[in-house]
């Protein structure tokens, strides 16, 4: 039942984020609370801990998107150099966290779990700042996560993440249209 509720609110988060509704952050908080239990009981410890970061980032996103109209971020892009720097940092942190997790818990997917966690935190930050390419990161993250969750027997969650791959592609196209419309106005 907790996994089912997590799926419902996670799906609500994504659909609301696609249309840039600040309510997405409330749905994200509820989903994260549910998934703390789901992932912890499945020995996906960093995924469980990730939910705490999602809650913090969701509060930040809610505050950021609740600002006065002139302060709400517009959909923008990052440079390739910024992406390379962000990815390199994520890989280093993922390796360190994976090593720590492997040697302290013996978790069978410590490195994959850690990489998903670190890249998800980074990508959620990109969402709070309305960086267009966040959707491309999510496509890769969600595809890998779906396979992991399927293997761990979390079938509802795996199904959700396979759906996320499709919705992330749609979200990218939708935000890209918004970005083009906004740049045409300037």
Buried (B, 14 or more C-beta within 10 A) or exposed (E): EEBEBBBBBBBBBBBBBBEBBBBBBBBBBBBBBBBBBBBBEBBBBBBBBBBEBBBEBBBBBBEBBEEEEEEEBEBBEBEEEEBEEBEEEBEEBBBEBBEEBBEEEEBEBBBBBBBBBBBBBBBBBBBBBBBBBBBBBBBBBBBBBBBBBBEBEBEBBBBBBBBBBEBBBEBBEBBBEBBEEEEEEE
